[in-house]
Amino acid sequence: MKTSRTKTALAVLPTIAVGLVIAPVVAWNQTVTVGTTPDPTAYALASYAVEAEEPSTKPPVEGALAPDGTPAPAPEEEVATAVDTPVIPTEDFRVAGVTWDRGSVDGQVVAYVRTREDSGWTDWYRLEDTTDDGPDPGTREAANARAGTAPLIVGSSDAVEVTVATPDGVVPDDVQVDLLDLGTTTTKHVEPLAAASAATPMPSIKSRAAWGADERIRDKAAPDYGKVQGAVVHHTAGSNSYSKAEVPSVIRAIYAYHVKALKWRDIGYNVVVDKWGQAWEGRWGGLTRNVVGAHALNNNSTTFGISVLGNFESAAASSAVVETVSRVIAWNFSLNHVVPTGTRTFTTNTGKKVTRTKIVGHRDVGQTACPGRNLYAKMPTIRTRVGSLMKNAGITPSIAVSAAPLAYTVGGDRVDAAITVTAAGRVPTGTVQVVDTDRGDVLGEAALDAAGKASIKLPKLMYAGTRRLAVLYSGDVAVAWRQGAPFSVAVTKARTSTVATYDATSVTSGDQVTARVTVAGANVVPRGTVSILSGATLLGRATVSQVGDQSAAATVRLRRDLAGKTHSLVARYDGHYAIASSSAPGARLVVAKAASALSAGFVAPPRWRDWPVLRVRATAPGQAPTGTVVVRENGVVVGSRALSRGYADVRLTQNRSKRRTLTISYAGSANLRPAATISRSSRIYRAKLRVTRKLSAKKVKRGKKVWLRVRATAPGYSRITGTVSVYRGSRMIRSAQLTKKLSGRVSIRIPTGTKGTRKLRVRISPRGYVYPYRSKTLTLKVR
């Protein structure tokens, strides 16, 4: 079913660049090609759902390509085809993407498309998903957003085919393919953006008006603003074959896809760069005002997003691209007083905290190939170039620092750093930071006063050892950023003492024993964990909480599966990067072995010639037994396996009789006594066929040959023999024999002499101790 998205007619709001022009920037007249922003046409795909198959990591579409033309990677997890469309005729389009309701599928969604161009059908392409992009969770923008793939830019096309695969073949809710044309174009004169106040000059960045942004379609609410602390470099993926004149229309298509298909409030990037090195304004709200984008999930409010048009997995990143990306980042960092060296903490798309350099490729903070291996290979060059641009963009300052004490014991008098920044002809303004150059940690930050001075008191808790520190100056509108000469502080951990009490001295394995552990610090409150050990074996651990001005405590619950013996328990404070560990005197605990018991049952009904699995459960008070269970038949071992969390699935020898009587035993463990042996007797059922059946075509013209291919197997049988019958309703229309020579396979020709829809079923009457088979309906349409 084809649907068309509705336009909303709203007033156009202008893009405003805020800032004071302080450095000469070459003015240029923008006579550019602009035009209409296309409306996506959405084709619903749920009606093309297919019968679920066994999930596999094998690609649902063999030989598919990535958007850059290289072989597409296999799915990252097991998936089964959920949607498989026939040819869908369409209006002319140049951009394709697949979208669905966010949260309607657990796990990966893999989408493939191919399109019909003037020269014929393209290859199949696996689209890049956007699970690493999009608005940050919890924002208003995220609440309205759809899940989907990145847009694929193709040649002019008038038809599409789509395959979608998901875990277990589940069809995503409201799944659809969204198609866009690039719109019409005209020539228009546009004024350039004004330069903004920063020590590093603003590079030429063409405005939204220059690429013809239709301001009526974006969200009209005030943008969200963040604090830039880093930059993320992307590529848009898709074709690299766009012309210079097509750049505005390509950006408009991405804008329309982000807003109308993915339901984002605006284009996701702050700045877009084309392959010729031209920079274009992205998300509306002012380039100088740190507009929150939708380019790197969980990092949008703290990073600046810049994306290069095209796919750089195989294409090279030109020197013009590298230079423009570097200049835009350097200008933005200068504007926000971000020192380009050092590291910061990012949050990946899965929520994990990671430490990275301040300028990263998208793949550094998400599970993606973005920005492509060739552009990613230029990241060290970009970082170096950004530092060089910022360092050379202004007066070189001098930094003096006086720190005391230089030998610091945690808990004692904290280190004070008195900092003075000077520059020829002016008093520097801005901020200074003291950083640990080995770790990249910022230990303190302060603004310079009117005399260019600042005082920073370093943290009470510092990593022990000789710390190499340095002062970083942010720079201002006339003075370049700078890192001062390193200085060292020797840090010694604070001392602690530990005491512990226990609520029992003699127990049976499985009983709960608790310990109360208290740690006292020397002028510090201990933090971290305490552990209870028996020799080298960890019996319990807990995190301490403050209980006094200089003390912390925790209640530790010991593991219940204690070995049956006399334990010498040690309570240990595990220490902290700034606080020394300590241990309490040992304590004696006597543990007796506990009783255990068994139960068992088959995982599935045991069938003839199958290798059945017997699930054995061992129980004991307060714990999950470990050790090995043994299964015997007539005194002979037919299977054994180690317990895991109290369970063992034991694979037995092949079923060769119609009833089996088994005995199950468990010899106990270091903490449990042996269990009483149990007996289980079970009937062995007929074998069950596993059948695949597939029509060579689902829709054919009258008289064309159609084959129904059937394969039958059963566990324990090398070949299945018997009769295969094909029914239309209650009437048998064809039959064939399965013989040993055919190895359980047969092809049956289906009559197609008359038009109509045929509902077909397959029945198999096998020889031997095997159940008969009857299939679900197969549909064949004869035109």
C-alpha positions in Angstrom: 0.0 0.0 0.0 1.4 3.4 -1.0 1.0 6.4 1.3 2.3 10.0 0.9 3.5 12.0 3.8 1.6 15.3 4.5 3.3 18.7 4.3 2.7 21.3 7.0 2.5 24.8 5.8 4.4 27.0 8.3 6.2 30.3 8.1 9.9 30.3 7.1 12.2 31.4 9.8 15.6 32.9 8.9 18.9 31.4 10.0 20.9 33.8 12.2 24.6 33.7 12.9 25.5 35.3 16.2 28.9 36.8 16.9 31.3 39.7 16.5 33.6 39.8 13.4 37.1 40.3 14.8 39.4 38.8 12.2 39.3 39.5 8.4 37.5 36.7 6.5 37.4 36.7 2.8 33.9 37.7 1.7 32.4 35.7 -1.1 29.2 36.0 -3.1 27.2 32.9 -3.0 25.4 32.2 -6.3 24.3 28.7 -5.7 21.9 26.1 -7.1 19.0 25.7 -4.7 15.5 24.2 -5.0 12.6 22.4 -3.4 12.8 20.0 -0.5 11.3 16.7 -1.6 8.5 14.8 0.2 9.2 11.2 0.9 6.8 8.6 -0.5 6.3 5.7 1.9 5.4 2.2 0.8 4.2 0.0 3.6 5.9 -3.4 3.7 4.0 -5.4 6.3 1.8 -7.0 3.7 5.0 -8.7 2.2 5.8 -10.6 5.4 7.1 -14.1 4.7 6.9 -17.4 6.6 9.6 -17.4 9.3 12.7 -19.5 8.7 15.4 -20.7 11.0 17.5 -17.7 12.1 21.1 -17.7 10.7 24.1 -15.4 10.4 24.0 -16.2 6.7 23.1 -13.0 4.7 19.4 -13.1 3.7 20.5 -11.7 0.3 23.6 -13.4 -1.2 26.2 -11.1 -2.9 24.8 -7.8 -1.5 27.0 -4.8 -1.4 27.6 -2.1 1.1 26.6 1.5 0.0 30.2 2.1 -1.1 30.2 -0.9 -3.5 32.3 -3.3 -1.4 30.9 -6.7 -0.2 28.3 -6.1 2.5 29.2 -7.7 5.9 27.1 -10.6 7.2 24.5 -9.8 9.9 26.1 -9.3 13.4 23.6 -11.7 14.9 21.3 -14.5 13.7 18.4 -13.2 11.7 15.6 -14.6 9.6 13.9 -12.9 6.6 10.8 -11.1 7.8 9.8 -9.1 4.6 10.5 -10.0 1.0 8.8 -7.7 -1.6 8.1 -8.3 -5.2 8.9 -5.4 -7.7 7.2 -2.2 -6.4 6.7 0.3 -9.3 7.2 3.9 -8.1 7.5 7.5 -9.2 11.0 8.5 -10.1 13.3 8.7 -7.0 17.0 9.2 -6.1 17.1 8.3 -2.4 15.8 5.2 -0.6 15.7 4.2 3.1 13.8 1.8 5.3 12.1 2.9 8.6 10.0 1.3 11.3 8.6 2.0 14.8 11.4 2.4 17.3 11.4 -0.4 19.9 9.2 -2.8 18.0 12.0 -5.3 17.4 14.5 -6.6 19.9 17.9 -6.9 18.2 19.3 -6.1 14.8 17.2 -5.1 11.8 19.0 -5.7 8.5 17.5 -4.1 5.4 18.5 -4.7 1.7 17.2 -2.8 -1.4 17.8 -2.7 -5.1 16.4 -0.2 -7.5 15.5 -0.1 -11.2 17.5 2.5 -13.1 17.4 3.4 -16.8 20.1 0.9 -17.4 18.4 -1.9 -15.5 18.4 -3.2 -11.9 21.2 -2.2 -9.5 22.9 -4.7 -7.3 21.4 -5.4 -3.9 22.6 -3.0 -1.2 22.6 -3.6 2.5 21.7 -0.3 4.1 23.5 1.1 7.1 21.3 1.3 10.1 21.1 4.4 12.4 21.2 2.7 15.8 24.3 4.7 16.5 22.8 8.0 15.3 19.7 9.9 16.4 18.5 12.0 19.3 19.7 11.3 22.8 17.4 9.1 24.9 14.9 11.0 27.1 14.7 14.1 24.8 11.5 15.4 23.2 13.1 14.7 19.8 13.8 11.1 20.7 10.2 10.5 21.8 9.0 11.3 18.3 11.8 9.6 16.3 11.4 6.5 14.2 14.1 3.8 13.8 15.6 3.3 10.4 18.5 3.0 8.0 20.7 5.7 6.6 19.5 7.1 3.2 21.0 5.5 0.1 21.6 7.8 -2.8 21.0 6.0 -6.2 20.6 6.9 -9.9 17.2 7.9 -11.1 15.0 4.9 -10.4 11.3 3.9 -10.9 11.0 0.7 -9.0 12.3 -0.9 -5.8 12.6 -4.3 -4.1 13.2 -4.7 -0.4 14.2 -7.5 1.9 14.1 -7.0 5.7 15.5 -9.5 8.2 15.2 -9.6 12.0 15.8 -12.0 14.9 13.2 -14.8 14.7 11.8 -13.2 11.5 9.6 -10.7 13.5 8.1 -8.0 11.2 8.9 -4.5 12.7 5.8 -2.4 13.3 4.9 0.1 10.6 7.9 -0.9 8.5 8.1 0.9 5.2 10.5 2.0 2.4 10.8 5.8 2.1 11.7 7.1 -1.4 12.7 10.7 -2.3 13.5 12.6 -5.5 16.2 15.3 -5.3 13.7 18.0 -6.1 13.8 20.8 -8.6 16.6 23.4 -8.7 17.0 27.1 -9.4 19.9 29.6 -9.2 19.9 32.0 -6.2 22.2 34.7 -4.7 22.7 34.1 -0.9 24.6 36.2 1.5 27.4 34.5 3.4 27.4 33.7 7.1 29.1 36.3 9.3 32.3 35.3 11.1 32.1 34.8 14.8 34.4 35.8 17.7 37.2 33.3 18.1 41.0 33.2 18.0 40.9 30.8 15.1 39.3 32.4 12.0 36.0 31.1 10.9 36.3 29.2 7.6 33.8 29.8 4.8 30.6 28.0 5.7 27.6 28.2 3.3 24.3 28.9 5.0 21.2 26.8 5.1 19.7 29.2 2.6 22.6 28.3 0.3 21.5 24.7 0.0 17.8 25.6 -0.1 16.6 24.4 3.3 12.8 24.5 3.5 12.5 26.0 7.0 8.8 25.1 7.0 9.4 21.4 7.6 11.7 21.5 10.6 10.5 21.6 14.2 9.7 25.2 15.1 10.3 24.9 18.8 13.5 26.6 20.2 16.5 24.3 19.6 18.3 22.6 22.5 21.8 24.0 23.3 24.7 22.1 24.8 28.3 22.6 25.8 30.9 21.5 23.2 33.6 19.3 24.7 34.6 17.3 21.7 33.9 16.6 18.0 32.6 13.6 16.1 33.5 13.1 12.4 31.0 11.2 10.1 30.3 10.3 6.6 26.8 10.2 5.2 27.4 6.9 3.3 25.8 6.3 -0.1 27.1 7.3 -3.5 30.2 9.4 -4.1 29.2 10.2 -7.7 27.2 13.3 -7.0 28.2 16.4 -9.0 29.1 19.8 -7.6 25.8 21.2 -8.8 23.9 18.4 -7.1 25.4 19.1 -3.6 22.5 21.3 -2.4 19.9 18.8 -3.6 21.7 15.9 -1.9 21.8 17.8 1.4 18.1 18.7 1.0 17.3 15.0 0.4 19.2 14.0 3.6 17.4 16.8 5.5 14.0 15.6 4.2 14.8 12.0 5.1 15.9 12.9 8.6 12.9 15.2 9.3 10.1 13.4 7.4 11.1 9.7 7.4 13.0 9.4 10.7 10.9 12.1 12.4 13.9 14.1 13.7 13.4 17.8 14.3 16.0 18.8 11.7 19.0 17.5 9.8 21.2 15.6 12.2 24.6 17.2 11.6 25.9 20.6 12.7 28.0 21.0 9.5 28.2 19.1 6.3 31.3 19.0 4.0 31.2 17.9 0.4 34.0 16.1 -1.4 35.4 19.3 -2.8 35.9 20.7 0.7 32.9 23.1 0.7 31.4 23.5 4.2 27.6 23.9 4.6 25.6 24.8 7.7 23.6 21.9 9.1 21.1 22.0 11.9 19.3 25.3 12.4 19.9 27.5 15.5 23.2 29.3 14.9 26.6 27.7 14.3 28.1 29.7 17.2 25.5 28.5 19.7 26.2 24.8 20.1 22.9 23.4 18.8 22.3 19.9 20.0 22.4 17.6 16.9 21.3 14.0 16.3 24.6 12.6 15.0 26.1 10.5 17.8 23.7 8.8 20.2 24.3 9.7 23.9 26.9 12.4 22.9 24.8 15.0 21.0 24.7 17.6 23.8 28.5 17.6 24.4 29.9 17.3 20.9 30.0 19.0 17.5 28.9 16.8 14.6 30.5 17.3 11.2 29.7 14.9 8.3 31.3 14.5 4.9 28.9 13.7 2.0 29.7 10.3 0.5 31.1 6.9 1.6 34.7 6.7 2.5 35.0 3.0 3.2 36.5 2.6 -0.3 36.8 6.2 -1.6 39.8 8.3 -0.6 39.3 11.4 1.6 40.8 14.3 -0.3 43.2 16.8 1.2 40.5 19.5 0.7 38.1 17.5 2.8 40.7 16.9 5.6 41.6 20.6 5.6 38.0 21.9 5.7 37.0 19.4 8.5 40.1 20.5 10.5 39.4 24.2 10.0 35.8 23.9 11.0 36.6 21.9 14.2 39.5 24.3 15.1 37.2 27.3 14.7 34.4 25.6 16.8 36.9 24.5 19.5 38.4 28.0 19.6 34.9 29.5 19.9 34.2 27.2 22.9 37.6 27.4 24.5 38.2 23.6 24.0 41.8 22.6 24.2 42.3 20.1 21.3 44.8 17.8 23.1 44.0 15.4 25.9 41.0 13.1 26.3 37.4 13.2 27.5 34.7 10.7 28.5 32.2 9.7 25.8 29.2 7.4 26.2 28.8 4.8 23.5 25.4 3.9 21.9 25.1 1.0 24.4 25.7 3.3 27.4 29.3 2.3 28.1 31.6 5.1 29.3 34.9 5.2 27.3 37.8 7.6 27.3 38.8 8.9 23.8 40.7 11.8 22.3 38.5 14.9 21.9 38.2 14.5 18.2 36.8 11.1 17.3 35.4 9.2 14.3 31.8 8.0 14.8 33.0 4.4 15.2 34.9 5.3 18.3 31.6 5.9 20.2 29.3 3.4 18.4 29.1 0.1 16.6 29.4 1.4 13.0 32.0 1.7 10.2 31.4 5.4 10.0 33.2 7.6 8.8 34.7 4.8 6.6 38.2 3.4 6.9 39.8 5.9 4.6 38.5 9.0 6.3 39.0 7.4 9.7 42.7 6.8 8.7 42.9 10.6 8.4 41.8 11.2 12.0 45.4 11.6 13.4 46.1 14.1 10.6 42.9 16.0 11.5 43.7 16.1 15.2 47.3 17.4 14.5 46.0 20.0 12.0 43.4 21.3 14.5 46.0 21.7 17.2 48.3 23.5 14.7 45.6 25.9 13.5 44.6 26.8 17.0 48.2 27.1 18.3 49.1 29.4 15.4 46.0 31.5 15.5 47.1 34.3 17.8 49.7 35.6 20.1 51.9 32.9 21.8 51.4 33.1 25.5 53.8 32.2 28.4 52.6 30.1 31.3 54.2 30.1 34.8 53.1 27.8 37.6 54.1 27.4 41.2 52.8 24.3 43.0 53.1 23.2 46.6 53.5 20.8 48.2 55.3 18.7 45.5 55.3 15.6 47.8 51.6 15.0 48.7 50.2 12.3 51.0 46.5 11.9 50.3 44.5 13.3 53.3 47.2 16.0 54.0 47.4 19.5 52.8 46.2 19.7 49.2 48.4 20.9 46.4 47.8 24.5 45.4 48.8 25.6 41.8 49.3 29.4 41.3 49.2 30.1 37.6 50.0 33.2 35.6 49.5 33.6 31.8 51.1 36.4 30.0 51.1 37.6 26.4 52.8 40.4 24.5 50.7 43.6 24.4 47.6 42.3 26.3 46.4 40.5 29.4 45.1 37.1 28.4 41.5 36.1 29.3 39.9 32.6 29.2 40.4 29.6 31.4 43.2 27.4 32.6 43.2 23.7 33.5 45.6 21.5 35.4 45.8 18.1 33.7 47.4 14.8 34.4 49.4 14.3 31.2 49.7 10.5 31.6 46.0 9.9 32.2 44.5 12.9 30.4 42.4 13.7 33.5 41.5 17.3 34.2 42.3 17.9 37.9 41.0 21.5 38.2 39.8 24.5 36.2 39.6 28.2 36.8 39.0 31.4 34.9 41.9 33.9 34.7 41.4 37.2 36.6 41.9 40.7 35.3 45.7 40.2 35.9 45.9 36.9 33.9 46.2 34.9 37.1 44.4 31.9 38.6 44.7 29.6 41.6 43.6 25.9 41.4 43.5 23.6 44.4 44.1 20.1 43.2 41.7 17.3 44.3 42.0 15.6 47.7 42.0 12.2 46.0 44.8 11.8 43.4 46.3 8.7 41.8 49.3 7.5 43.7 52.8 7.7 42.2 54.7 10.4 40.5 52.1 12.4 38.6 53.3 14.4 35.5 51.0 17.5 35.4 50.7 20.5 33.1 48.7 23.7 32.7 46.5 24.0 29.6 45.4 27.6 28.6 42.2 27.8 26.5 43.2 30.8 24.5 41.0 33.9 23.8 40.1 36.0 20.8 43.7 37.2 20.3 45.9 34.7 22.2 46.5 31.1 21.1 45.9 28.1 23.3 49.0 26.6 24.9 50.2 23.8 27.1 52.7 24.8 29.7 55.9 22.9 30.7 55.2 19.7 32.8 55.8 19.6 36.5 55.7 16.6 38.9 53.9 15.9 42.2 54.8 12.7 44.2 51.5 11.3 45.6 51.4 8.8 48.5 48.2 6.8 49.3 46.3 7.5 52.6 46.7 4.9 55.3 43.7 2.7 56.6 42.9 0.1 59.2 40.2 -2.6 59.1 38.1 -4.6 61.6 35.4 -7.3 61.1 32.8 -9.2 63.1 30.8 -12.3 62.0 27.3 -13.5 63.0 28.3 -17.2 63.2 31.3 -19.5 63.9 29.8 -22.9 63.0 27.3 -23.5 60.1 26.1 -26.1 57.5 26.9 -25.3 53.9 24.0 -23.4 52.5 23.5 -21.3 55.6 23.8 -17.6 55.3 26.8 -16.0 57.1 27.3 -12.2 57.2 30.2 -10.0 58.2 30.3 -6.4 59.3 33.5 -4.7 58.1 34.5 -1.2 59.1 37.5 0.7 57.5 39.0 3.8 59.1 41.0 6.2 57.0 43.7 8.8 57.9 41.9 12.1 57.2 40.0 10.5 54.3 36.7 8.6 54.0 37.6 5.2 52.5 35.7 4.2 49.3 35.5 1.2 47.2 35.0 -2.4 48.3 35.8 -4.9 51.1 36.2 -8.6 50.5 36.1 -11.8 52.7 38.5 -14.5 51.7 39.3 -18.1 52.7 42.8 -18.5 51.5 42.7 -17.3 47.9 39.0 -18.0 47.5 36.7 -15.0 47.4 33.6 -15.6 49.6 31.9 -12.2 49.4 32.4 -8.6 48.5 30.5 -5.4 49.1 30.8 -1.6 48.6 31.5 0.5 51.6 29.4 3.5 52.7 30.4 6.4 54.9 29.6 5.9 58.6 31.8 8.6 60.2 34.0 11.6 59.4 36.9 9.3 58.4 35.3 5.8 58.3 33.2 3.6 56.1 31.6 0.2 56.5 29.8 -2.6 54.6 27.8 -5.7 55.5 29.1 -8.6 53.4 26.9 -11.7 52.7 29.2 -14.7 52.3 28.4 -17.2 49.5 26.2 -20.0 50.7 28.1 -22.9 48.9 31.0 -22.9 51.4 33.2 -26.0 51.3 32.7 -28.4 54.2 35.8 -27.7 56.3 37.3 -25.2 58.8 37.9 -21.8 57.1 40.3 -19.1 58.2 38.5 -15.9 57.1 40.3 -12.7 56.2 38.4 -9.4 55.8 40.3 -7.1 53.4 39.7 -3.5 52.4 40.6 -3.6 48.7 41.9 -0.1 48.5 41.5 2.7 46.0 43.7 4.6 43.6 44.4 7.1 46.4 43.8 5.0 49.5 45.9 2.1 50.7 44.4 -1.4 51.4 44.4 -3.1 54.8 43.2 -6.4 56.4 41.5 -7.4 59.7 42.9 -10.3 61.8 41.7 -13.8 60.7 38.5 -15.5 62.1 37.6 -19.2 62.3 34.5 -20.6 60.7 33.5 -24.3 60.8 31.3 -25.6 57.9 29.6 -29.0 57.6 28.5 -30.5 54.3 24.8 -30.3 53.4 22.4 -32.9 51.9 21.5 -32.9 48.2 18.7 -34.4 46.1 18.0 -35.2 42.4 15.1 -35.0 39.9 15.1 -35.6 36.1 13.0 -35.5 33.0 13.5 -35.4 29.2 13.9 -32.0 27.5 11.7 -33.2 24.7 9.7 -36.5 24.1 12.3 -39.2 23.4 12.0 -40.4 19.8 13.1 -43.5 17.9 16.7 -43.4 16.8 17.2 -39.9 18.3 19.9 -39.1 20.9 17.7 -37.8 23.7 18.6 -35.2 26.3 17.8 -35.8 29.9 17.7 -32.7 32.1 18.9 -33.4 35.6 18.4 -31.1 38.5 20.3 -31.3 41.7 19.1 -29.3 44.7 20.5 -28.4 48.1 19.6 -25.8 50.8 20.7 -22.3 49.9 22.9 -23.1 46.9 23.2 -24.5 43.4 25.1 -27.8 43.5 28.2 -28.4 41.3 29.9 -31.6 40.3 29.0 -34.3 37.8 25.8 -36.4 37.4 26.0 -39.9 35.8 23.2 -41.7 33.9 23.3 -45.5 33.6 21.1 -48.1 31.8 21.4 -51.7 33.0 24.5 -50.7 34.9 26.3 -49.2 31.8 27.0 -45.5 31.7 25.0 -43.9 28.8 25.7 -40.3 29.6 27.3 -37.8 32.1 27.7 -34.1 32.5 28.9 -31.4 34.9 26.2 -29.4 36.7 25.8 -25.7 35.9 23.7 -23.7 38.4 22.2 -27.0 39.6 21.3 -28.3 36.1 22.8 -30.6 33.6 21.5 -31.5 30.2 22.9 -35.0 29.6 22.9 -36.3 26.0 22.3 -40.0 26.1 23.1 -42.8 23.6 20.8 -43.4 20.7 17.2 -44.7 21.3 17.2 -48.3 20.0 14.4 -49.8 22.1 10.8 -48.7 22.6 11.3 -48.2 26.4 14.3 -47.2 28.5 14.9 -47.4 32.2 17.6 -45.1 33.5 19.3 -44.5 36.9 20.8 -41.1 37.8 23.5 -40.6 40.5 25.4 -37.7 42.0 28.5 -38.2 44.1 28.3 -34.8 45.9 31.0 -32.1 46.0 33.3 -30.3 48.4 30.2 -28.8 50.1 27.5 -31.4 49.6 26.9 -35.0 50.5 26.0 -37.6 47.7 22.4 -37.6 46.7 20.2 -40.7 46.7 20.1 -42.4 43.3 16.9 -42.0 41.3 15.3 -44.1 38.5 13.3 -43.0 35.4 11.5 -45.1 32.9 10.1 -43.7 29.6 8.4 -44.8 26.5 10.2 -44.0 23.2 8.0 -42.3 20.7 8.0 -42.6 16.9 10.6 -40.4 15.0 9.3 -37.0 13.8 10.0 -35.8 10.3 11.7 -32.5 9.6 10.4 -31.2 6.3 11.3 -28.3 4.0 9.0 -27.6 1.0 9.3 -24.7 -1.5 7.7 -23.8 -4.7 10.0 -22.8 -7.6 7.7 -19.7 -8.1 4.7 -18.3 -6.2 3.2 -16.4 -9.1 3.3 -17.8 -12.7 1.5 -17.5 -16.0 -0.8 -20.3 -17.0 1.0 -23.3 -18.4 4.4 -22.4 -17.0 6.3 -25.1 -15.2 6.2 -25.0 -11.4 8.0 -27.5 -9.2 7.4 -28.2 -5.5 10.6 -29.3 -4.0 10.4 -31.4 -0.8 13.1 -32.7 1.5 12.4 -34.9 4.5 14.8 -35.9 7.3 14.6 -37.5 10.7 17.2 -37.8 13.5 19.0 -41.1 13.3 17.9 -41.9 9.7 20.4 -41.5 6.9 17.5 -41.6 4.3 13.8 -41.3 4.6 11.6 -43.5 2.3 7.9 -43.4 1.7 5.2 -41.6 -0.2 4.9 -37.8 -0.8 1.4 -36.6 -1.8 0.3 -33.1 -2.8 -3.3 -32.1 -2.0 -5.4 -29.2 -3.3 -8.1 -29.0 -0.7 -9.2 -32.6 0.0 -8.1 -33.9 -3.5 -4.7 -35.4 -4.1 -3.3 -33.9 -7.3 0.2 -35.4 -7.4 2.3 -38.0 -5.6 5.9 -39.3 -5.7 8.0 -41.9 -3.9 10.9 -41.1 -1.6 13.6 -43.7 -2.2 17.0 -44.3 -0.6 18.5 -43.2 -3.9 16.8 -39.8 -3.6 18.2 -39.2 -0.1 14.9 -37.9 1.2 14.5 -35.3 -1.7 11.9 -35.2 -4.4 10.6 -32.6 -6.9 6.9 -32.7 -8.0 5.6 -30.8 -10.9 2.4 -28.8 -10.1 -0.3 -28.5 -12.8 -0.8 -24.9 -14.0 -3.2 -25.4 -16.9 -6.0 -23.2 -15.4 -5.9 -19.7 -13.8 -6.6 -19.2 -10.1 -5.2 -19.5 -6.7 -4.1 -22.9 -5.5 -3.9 -23.8 -1.8 -1.6 -26.7 -1.6 -0.6 -29.1 1.3 2.1 -31.7 1.4 1.5 -35.1 3.2 4.2 -37.7 3.7 3.6 -41.3 4.7 7.0 -42.6 5.8 8.1 -46.2 6.2 9.5 -47.3 9.6 8.8 -46.2 13.2 8.1 -42.5 12.0 5.1 -40.3 12.4 3.3 -39.2 9.2 3.6 -35.5 8.2 1.0 -32.9 7.0 2.2 -29.4 6.1 0.7 -25.9 6.4 -0.8 -24.3 3.3 1.4 -23.2 0.3 -0.2 -20.6 -2.0 0.4 -20.6 -5.8 -1.2 -18.0 -8.0 -1.7 -18.8 -11.7 -2.4 -15.8 -13.9 
